Amino acid sequence: MFLHPGYMSLNMTKPKPSSYKRGRLLRVLGVGFGLAVIIGNTIGAGIFRAPGTIALQLPHPWLFLGVWILGGVYALLGAISLAELGAMIPRSGGQYVFARYTLGEYAGFIVGWSDWISTCGSAAAVSLLIGVFAGALFPSLNGRAPVIAAIVAVGFAILQWRGIVWGSTTQNITSLLKALAFLALIAAAFALGGHGSLTTTAAQRTPEGIALLAALVLSLQSVIYTYDGWNGVVYFSEEVTDPGRDIPRSMFGGVLLVIAIYLLVNIALLYVLPISKIAGQEFAAGVAAEVIFGRHGNTVFLTLTILSMLSAINAYHLMASRVLFAISRDGLFAKQAAAVNKGGTPTFALFTSTVVATLFILFGQTFEEVITVLAFFFVANYTLSFISVFVLRRREPEKERPYRAWGYPWTTALALIGSVLFLVGAIYSDTRNSVYALGLLAVSYPLFRLMKFTNIVSRD
């Protein structure tokens, strides 16, 4: 639907630099930050929530693990293709940059705004989860989740305000803490656990035929949502020291690390608990922690969860500010959001993103409904990125590509097919919110034209 000739031009050239940019993004990031932002952005609440849902749909250990492997393959195929775009078009802003450069201003408008709003919403959701778990860990804080969440969200924004060095250092430290916490939990599970699904020969009753196919589709949706975030480094392409080398290395290394952690976590769960005990649990890792650590299990689980969420919030702020910066630099939002301070932080974009995240925190249930509707777009955005690889290979075959997608066109085609199938499954399984998303898409074009016509934002 984004390829309608009335909406965009496929002959679009690289956007002109803005005359109002007062600072510039600093090219100071390396592979270490790329790995940290992918781990921080990807590994969040999903790995705690998804296993219970998947085990309920696929109550067999090998099917349970199989969907996690398939989800990892999808992420790896996606990384193979998006790494080419990130190295070829080294401009910060994430998939918005690819869509606008390749498919035109309107496609960029859809991708950028849906990505920015959902990223702000994700920051709010994770901050609220920290507030809830902090209240469970410390009774004196119980019932104050929104206040704690707002303090956490604003606190990370303040850390990033001084510059990208502060933001990247915070990301490196918090992501390292997350990885070490998960490795400690995995090691404890194998050292102190046992008697779970991997050690029993008891057969598990699984769905068959069409029911099995439906269960696989629903489980893959949960897994792909949990893997989302593997493209985190492309939000900072023009801040990476050597994008042609570092972006592919960061994406492949980050995806492989996330796959390894997810598989080890789920194998550890199966080692500690029978799959029937995992099924339906909101936080299966919490149940496993109680088995491993006894009466201290809940404290260990709450602490692990809070630690793992910190890096996610920092990553969300970094990414949201870059998306809004890129949108504004290209004339699709207020020009002030394209201003960058001496430390390399787009301050107005960071401020606006933090305000929106804080408003989402205060409005609670309302923002959750908004994010649920916008979730439709996250794989749609990947779909457009994979299409962009094909379009640019045909349209600009001579353009310099420091990295070329391995296995093209087959790997890119597989990633594209997987995305389309996911969208079909999402529409089928959640028709109501999908209809709302399509309605939002329908009104977006008049809004896009109105913004430009009224000069709320500047034209290119």
C-alpha positions as CSV (number, residue, x, y, z in Angstrom):
1,M,0.0,0.0,0.0
2,F,3.0,2.3,0.5
3,L,4.1,2.0,-3.1
4,H,1.2,3.9,-4.6
5,P,2.8,6.4,-7.0
6,G,0.6,9.2,-5.8
7,Y,2.1,9.0,-2.4
8,M,5.9,9.0,-3.1
9,S,8.6,9.2,-5.6
10,L,11.0,6.3,-6.2
11,N,13.5,8.8,-7.7
12,M,14.0,10.6,-4.4
13,T,17.6,11.7,-3.6
14,K,19.3,12.0,-0.3
15,P,17.6,14.7,1.8
16,K,19.3,18.0,1.9
17,P,21.0,19.0,5.2
18,S,19.0,21.3,7.3
19,S,20.1,24.9,7.6
20,Y,18.8,25.2,11.1
21,K,20.9,22.5,12.7
22,R,22.9,24.2,15.4
23,G,25.1,21.3,16.4
24,R,25.8,17.9,15.0
25,L,25.7,14.3,16.0
26,L,29.1,13.0,17.1
27,R,30.7,10.0,15.4
28,V,32.1,8.4,18.5
29,L,30.3,5.0,18.8
30,G,31.7,1.6,18.2
31,V,30.8,-2.1,18.1
32,G,30.6,-2.3,21.9
33,F,27.8,0.3,22.0
34,G,26.1,-1.5,19.1
35,L,26.0,-4.7,21.0
36,A,24.9,-2.9,24.2
37,V,22.0,-1.1,22.5
38,I,20.8,-4.3,20.8
39,I,20.9,-6.3,24.0
40,G,19.4,-3.4,26.0
41,N,16.7,-2.7,23.4
42,T,15.8,-6.4,22.8
43,I,15.9,-8.2,26.1
44,G,13.1,-6.8,28.2
45,A,9.9,-7.9,29.7
46,G,9.1,-10.2,26.8
47,I,11.5,-13.0,27.9
48,F,9.8,-13.1,31.2
49,R,6.2,-13.1,29.9
50,A,6.4,-15.0,26.6
51,P,7.5,-18.5,27.9
52,G,4.2,-19.0,29.8
53,T,2.1,-18.0,26.8
54,I,4.1,-20.2,24.4
55,A,4.2,-23.2,26.7
56,L,0.4,-23.0,27.0
57,Q,0.0,-23.1,23.2
58,L,2.8,-25.6,22.5
59,P,3.0,-27.9,25.6
60,H,6.0,-29.9,24.3
61,P,9.6,-29.1,25.2
62,W,11.0,-29.4,21.6
63,L,8.2,-27.5,20.0
64,F,8.6,-24.9,22.7
65,L,12.3,-24.5,22.0
66,G,11.7,-24.8,18.2
67,V,9.7,-21.6,17.9
68,W,12.5,-19.7,19.8
69,I,15.0,-21.0,17.2
70,L,12.7,-20.0,14.3
71,G,12.2,-16.5,15.8
72,G,16.0,-16.2,16.1
73,V,16.4,-17.2,12.4
74,Y,13.9,-14.5,11.4
75,A,15.9,-11.9,13.4
76,L,19.2,-13.1,11.9
77,L,17.7,-12.9,8.3
78,G,16.5,-9.4,9.1
79,A,19.9,-8.4,10.4
80,I,21.6,-9.6,7.2
81,S,19.4,-7.3,5.1
82,L,19.1,-4.2,7.4
83,A,22.9,-4.2,7.9
84,E,23.3,-3.4,4.2
85,L,20.9,-0.4,4.5
86,G,22.5,0.9,7.7
87,A,26.0,0.8,6.2
88,M,24.8,2.2,2.9
89,I,22.8,5.0,4.3
90,P,24.6,6.1,7.5
91,R,22.1,8.5,8.9
92,S,20.7,8.3,12.4
93,G,17.0,7.7,12.8
94,G,16.4,4.0,12.3
95,Q,14.1,2.5,9.7
96,Y,12.5,5.9,9.1
97,V,15.7,6.9,7.2
98,F,15.4,3.8,4.9
99,A,11.7,4.3,4.2
100,R,12.1,8.0,3.3
101,Y,15.2,7.6,1.2
102,T,13.8,4.7,-0.8
103,L,10.0,5.0,-0.8
104,G,9.4,8.6,-0.3
105,E,8.3,11.2,2.3
106,Y,4.9,9.7,3.1
107,A,6.3,6.2,3.8
108,G,8.9,7.9,6.0
109,F,6.2,9.8,7.8
110,I,4.3,6.5,8.6
111,V,7.4,4.6,9.7
112,G,8.9,7.4,11.7
113,W,5.9,8.5,13.6
114,S,4.6,5.0,14.4
115,D,8.2,4.1,15.5
116,W,8.6,7.2,17.6
117,I,5.3,6.9,19.4
118,S,5.6,3.2,20.1
119,T,9.2,3.7,21.4
120,C,8.0,6.4,23.8
121,G,5.2,4.0,24.9
122,S,7.7,1.2,25.4
123,A,9.8,3.4,27.7
124,A,6.6,4.2,29.7
125,A,5.6,0.5,29.9
126,V,9.0,-0.6,31.1
127,S,9.3,2.3,33.6
128,L,5.9,1.3,35.0
129,L,7.0,-2.3,35.3
130,I,10.0,-1.2,37.3
131,G,7.7,0.8,39.5
132,V,5.4,-2.2,40.2
133,F,8.3,-4.5,40.9
134,A,10.1,-2.0,43.1
135,G,6.8,-1.8,45.1
136,A,6.8,-5.6,45.4
137,L,10.5,-5.6,46.4
138,F,10.2,-2.7,48.9
139,P,6.8,-2.5,50.6
140,S,7.2,1.1,51.5
141,L,7.0,1.9,47.7
142,N,3.9,-0.2,47.1
143,G,1.2,1.7,45.2
144,R,3.6,4.4,43.9
145,A,4.4,2.8,40.6
146,P,3.6,5.8,38.4
147,V,5.7,8.1,40.5
148,I,8.7,5.7,40.5
149,A,8.2,5.2,36.8
150,A,8.2,8.9,36.0
151,I,11.3,9.4,38.2
152,V,13.2,6.6,36.4
153,A,12.2,7.8,32.9
154,V,13.2,11.4,33.7
155,G,16.4,10.2,35.4
156,F,17.7,8.4,32.3
157,A,16.8,11.4,30.2
158,I,18.9,13.6,32.5
159,L,21.9,11.2,32.2
160,Q,21.7,11.5,28.4
161,W,21.3,15.3,28.3
162,R,25.0,16.1,28.6
163,G,25.9,14.1,25.5
164,I,26.1,10.8,23.7
165,V,29.2,9.8,25.7
166,W,27.1,9.8,28.9
167,G,24.2,8.0,27.1
168,S,26.5,5.4,25.5
169,T,28.4,4.8,28.8
170,T,25.1,4.3,30.6
171,Q,24.0,1.9,27.9
172,N,27.2,-0.1,28.1
173,I,27.1,-0.5,31.9
174,T,23.4,-1.3,32.2
175,S,23.5,-3.8,29.3
176,L,26.5,-5.5,30.9
177,L,24.7,-5.8,34.2
178,K,21.7,-7.3,32.4
179,A,23.8,-9.9,30.6
180,L,25.6,-10.9,33.8
181,A,22.4,-11.1,35.7
182,F,20.9,-13.5,33.1
183,L,24.0,-15.6,33.0
184,A,24.0,-15.9,36.8
185,L,20.3,-17.0,36.7
186,I,21.1,-19.5,34.0
187,A,24.1,-20.9,35.8
188,A,22.1,-21.2,39.1
189,A,19.3,-23.0,37.2
190,F,21.7,-25.7,36.0
191,A,23.6,-25.9,39.3
192,L,20.7,-25.9,41.7
193,G,17.6,-26.9,39.6
194,G,16.5,-30.1,37.9
195,H,13.6,-32.5,37.4
196,G,12.0,-30.3,34.7
197,S,10.8,-31.2,31.3
198,L,14.2,-32.0,29.8
199,T,14.7,-34.7,32.4
200,T,11.4,-36.5,32.1
201,T,10.2,-38.9,29.4
202,A,6.5,-38.2,30.1
203,A,4.7,-37.4,26.9
204,Q,3.1,-34.0,26.6
205,R,-0.3,-33.6,24.9
206,T,0.1,-31.3,21.9
207,P,-2.4,-29.9,19.4
208,E,-2.5,-31.6,16.0
209,G,-3.3,-30.6,12.4
210,I,-4.8,-27.2,11.9
211,A,-4.8,-26.6,15.7
212,L,-1.0,-27.2,15.8
213,L,-0.5,-24.8,12.9
214,A,-2.5,-22.1,14.6
215,A,-0.6,-22.6,17.8
216,L,2.7,-22.3,16.0
217,V,1.6,-19.1,14.3
218,L,0.5,-17.5,17.6
219,S,3.6,-18.7,19.4
220,L,5.8,-17.3,16.6
221,Q,4.1,-13.9,17.0
222,S,5.0,-13.9,20.7
223,V,8.6,-14.9,20.0
224,I,9.0,-12.3,17.2
225,Y,7.7,-9.6,19.5
226,T,10.2,-10.7,22.1
227,Y,13.1,-10.6,19.6
228,D,12.1,-7.1,18.4
229,G,14.9,-4.6,19.0
230,W,17.7,-6.5,17.1
231,N,18.1,-3.5,14.7
232,G,18.9,-1.0,17.5
233,V,22.2,0.1,16.2
234,V,20.8,1.5,12.9
235,Y,19.2,4.3,14.9
236,F,22.7,5.7,15.4
237,S,24.3,5.0,12.0
238,E,25.9,8.5,11.6
239,E,27.2,8.3,15.1
240,V,29.1,5.0,14.6
241,T,32.8,5.5,13.9
242,D,33.0,3.1,10.9
243,P,29.4,2.3,9.9
244,G,30.4,0.1,7.0
245,R,32.2,-2.3,9.4
246,D,30.7,-1.7,12.8
247,I,27.0,-1.8,11.9
248,P,27.1,-5.4,10.4
249,R,29.4,-6.6,13.2
250,S,27.1,-5.1,15.9
251,M,23.9,-6.5,14.3
252,F,25.2,-10.0,13.8
253,G,27.0,-10.2,17.2
254,G,23.9,-8.7,18.9
255,V,21.4,-11.0,17.3
256,L,23.6,-14.1,18.0
257,L,24.0,-13.1,21.7
258,V,20.3,-12.5,22.1
259,I,19.5,-15.9,20.5
260,A,22.0,-17.6,22.8
261,I,20.6,-15.9,25.9
262,Y,16.9,-16.6,25.0
263,L,17.7,-20.3,24.2
264,L,19.7,-20.7,27.4
265,V,16.9,-19.0,29.5
266,N,14.2,-21.3,28.1
267,I,16.4,-24.4,28.4
268,A,17.1,-23.4,32.0
269,L,13.3,-23.0,32.6
270,L,12.7,-26.5,31.2
271,Y,15.5,-27.9,33.3
272,V,13.9,-26.5,36.5
273,L,10.2,-26.8,35.8
274,P,8.0,-29.2,33.9
275,I,6.4,-27.5,30.9
276,S,3.0,-27.9,32.5
277,K,4.2,-25.7,35.3
278,I,5.5,-23.1,32.8
279,A,2.3,-23.0,30.8
280,G,0.1,-20.1,31.6
281,Q,2.5,-18.4,34.1
282,E,2.7,-14.7,33.7
283,F,6.4,-14.8,34.9
284,A,7.7,-18.3,34.6
285,A,11.2,-17.1,35.5
286,G,9.8,-16.0,38.9
287,V,8.4,-19.5,39.6
288,A,11.8,-21.0,38.5
289,A,13.6,-18.6,40.8
290,E,11.5,-19.8,43.8
291,V,12.4,-23.4,43.0
292,I,16.1,-22.5,42.7
293,F,16.5,-20.1,45.6
294,G,13.7,-21.1,47.9
295,R,12.3,-18.2,50.0
296,H,14.7,-15.8,48.4
297,G,13.5,-16.6,44.9
298,N,11.0,-13.8,44.6
299,T,13.6,-11.2,45.7
300,V,16.1,-12.6,43.2
301,F,13.5,-12.5,40.4
302,L,12.4,-9.0,41.2
303,T,16.0,-7.7,41.4
304,L,16.9,-9.4,38.1
305,T,13.8,-7.9,36.4
306,I,14.5,-4.4,37.6
307,L,18.2,-4.7,36.5
308,S,17.2,-5.9,33.1
309,M,14.7,-3.1,32.5
310,L,17.2,-0.3,33.2
311,S,19.1,-0.7,29.9
312,A,15.9,-0.9,28.0
313,I,14.7,2.5,29.2
314,N,18.1,4.1,28.3
315,A,18.0,2.5,24.9
316,Y,14.4,3.7,24.3
317,H,15.3,7.3,25.1
318,L,18.3,7.2,22.9
319,M,16.4,5.7,20.0
320,A,13.2,7.9,20.3
321,S,15.3,11.1,20.3
322,R,17.1,10.0,17.2
323,V,13.9,9.2,15.3
324,L,12.3,12.5,16.2
325,F,15.6,14.3,15.3
326,A,15.6,12.7,11.9
327,I,12.0,13.4,11.2
328,S,12.5,17.1,12.2
329,R,15.7,17.4,10.2
330,D,13.7,16.3,7.1
331,G,11.0,18.8,7.7
332,L,8.2,16.5,9.2
333,F,8.2,18.1,12.7
334,A,9.2,21.3,14.4
335,K,12.7,22.4,13.4
336,Q,13.7,22.8,17.1
337,A,13.8,19.0,17.4
338,A,16.7,18.9,14.9
339,A,18.9,21.0,17.3
340,V,21.9,19.1,18.8
341,N,24.0,20.3,21.8
342,K,27.8,20.2,22.0
343,G,27.7,16.7,23.5
344,G,25.9,15.3,20.5
345,T,22.4,15.0,22.1
346,P,19.3,16.3,20.2
347,T,18.0,18.0,23.4
348,F,14.6,19.1,22.2
349,A,13.9,15.7,20.7
350,L,15.0,14.1,23.9
351,F,12.8,16.4,26.0
352,T,9.8,15.9,23.8
353,S,10.2,12.1,23.9
354,T,10.5,12.1,27.6
355,V,7.4,14.3,28.0
356,V,5.4,11.9,25.8
357,A,6.7,8.8,27.8
358,T,5.8,10.5,31.1
359,L,2.3,11.3,29.8
360,F,1.9,7.7,28.8
361,I,2.9,6.7,32.3
362,L,0.2,9.0,33.8
363,F,-2.5,7.8,31.4
364,G,-1.9,4.1,32.1
365,Q,-4.5,1.9,30.4
366,T,-5.2,4.4,27.6
367,F,-1.6,4.3,26.4
368,E,-1.6,0.5,26.5
369,E,-4.4,0.5,24.0
370,V,-2.5,2.9,21.7
371,I,0.6,0.8,21.8
372,T,-1.4,-2.4,21.1
373,V,-2.7,-0.7,17.9
374,L,0.7,0.6,16.9
375,A,2.2,-2.9,17.4
376,F,0.7,-3.7,13.9
377,F,3.3,-1.3,12.4
378,F,6.4,-2.7,13.9
379,V,6.6,-5.7,11.5
380,A,5.1,-3.5,8.7
381,N,8.1,-1.3,9.1
382,Y,10.5,-4.2,8.8
383,T,8.5,-5.2,5.6
384,L,9.2,-1.8,4.1
385,S,12.9,-2.1,5.0
386,F,13.2,-5.4,3.3
387,I,11.4,-4.0,0.2
388,S,13.9,-1.1,0.3
389,V,16.8,-3.5,-0.1
390,F,15.3,-4.8,-3.3
391,V,14.3,-1.3,-4.6
392,L,17.8,0.1,-4.0
393,R,19.6,-2.9,-5.5
394,R,17.6,-2.2,-8.7
395,R,17.5,1.6,-8.6
396,E,21.0,2.3,-7.4
397,P,23.2,-0.7,-8.4
398,E,26.3,1.4,-8.5
399,K,25.9,3.0,-5.1
400,E,28.7,2.2,-2.7
401,R,27.7,-0.7,-0.3
402,P,30.4,-1.3,2.4
403,Y,28.4,-4.4,3.3
404,R,26.2,-6.4,0.9
405,A,23.5,-8.6,2.3
406,W,24.8,-12.2,2.5
407,G,22.7,-14.6,0.4
408,Y,20.8,-11.8,-1.4
409,P,18.2,-12.1,-2.8
410,W,17.2,-15.3,-1.0
411,T,17.9,-14.2,2.6
412,T,16.1,-10.9,2.1
413,A,13.2,-12.6,0.4
414,L,12.8,-15.1,3.3
415,A,12.8,-12.2,5.7
416,L,10.2,-10.4,3.6
417,I,8.0,-13.5,3.3
418,G,8.2,-14.0,7.1
419,S,7.2,-10.5,7.7
420,V,4.2,-10.7,5.4
421,L,3.1,-14.0,6.9
422,F,3.4,-12.4,10.4
423,L,1.2,-9.5,9.3
424,V,-1.4,-11.8,7.9
425,G,-1.4,-13.8,11.2
426,A,-1.6,-10.6,13.2
427,I,-4.7,-9.4,11.3
428,Y,-6.3,-12.9,11.6
429,S,-5.6,-13.3,15.4
430,D,-6.2,-9.6,16.4
431,T,-8.7,-8.3,13.8
432,R,-10.1,-5.6,16.0
433,N,-6.7,-3.8,16.7
434,S,-5.6,-4.5,13.1
435,V,-8.7,-2.7,11.8
436,Y,-7.9,0.3,14.1
437,A,-4.3,0.3,12.8
438,L,-5.6,0.3,9.2
439,G,-7.9,3.1,10.1
440,L,-5.0,5.1,11.5
441,L,-3.1,4.5,8.3
442,A,-6.1,5.8,6.3
443,V,-6.2,9.1,8.2
444,S,-2.4,9.5,8.2
445,Y,-2.1,10.7,4.6
446,P,-4.5,13.7,5.0
447,L,-2.7,14.5,8.3
448,F,0.6,14.3,6.4
449,R,-0.7,16.7,3.7
450,L,-2.2,19.0,6.3
451,M,1.0,19.3,8.2
452,K,2.9,20.3,5.1
453,F,0.2,22.6,3.7
454,T,-0.2,24.6,6.9
455,N,3.6,24.9,7.3
456,I,3.6,23.4,10.8
457,V,6.8,21.9,9.7
458,S,9.1,23.1,6.9
459,R,9.3,21.7,3.5
460,D,12.4,20.1,2.1
